[in-house]
């Protein structure tokens, strides 16, 4: 599964996706609190990578965060710019992050790594670390599972990950986990998890 296939898959359902998930009110309160706890109240730029319709970028901005959204789906960026005109939203890819080294205070990748082939994850986390200022925070949202495994996501193939393995890969990339959140399946949603980690010095 390459990024162009993922982009096309989301572009084909963009209108429905925006309707179902496009406001912060449609995000679980525990998730918003987790995101805010780790990314608000700090100076510097926070990137919302795979920002989709821009709703969580907008939420962060409402908390006073200098948050910018990046997504590879033009329909999402157009919606984000129209709905949140005070924010900065750009077309781009989390795999080719066009920012200066050590220039970013925080990165949110909220369910935006789920379609990444597992062998590409370490490279992306290394890119995050390169971009991150010392002490910067990365927050990831993911599908939780006992092993790394593909499944049929409603839009396009996605992967679930054990949280411990994500934590280990973050450590290898130069981050230290500071908190995790796990939510078991409720019959409607698959098991979900979030993890926050801080860039280690050096």
ZISUL-V269176 format. One line per field, one symbol per residue. burial: I if it has 9 or more other ideal C-beta (glycine too) atoms within 8 Angstrom, else O. A space follows every 50 residues. Layout:
BEGIN
burial = ???
END
This chain:
BEGIN
burial = OOOOIIIOIIIOIIOOIIOOIIOIOOIOOOIIOIIIIIIIOIOIIIIIII IIIIIIIIIIIOIOIIIIIIIIIOIIIOIIIOIIOOIOIOOIOIIOIOOO OIOIIIIIIIIIIIIIOOOIIIOIIIIIIIIIIOOIIIIIIIIIIOOIOO IOIOOIIIIIIIIOIIIOIIIOIIIOIOIIIIIOOOOOOOIIIIIIIIIO OO
END
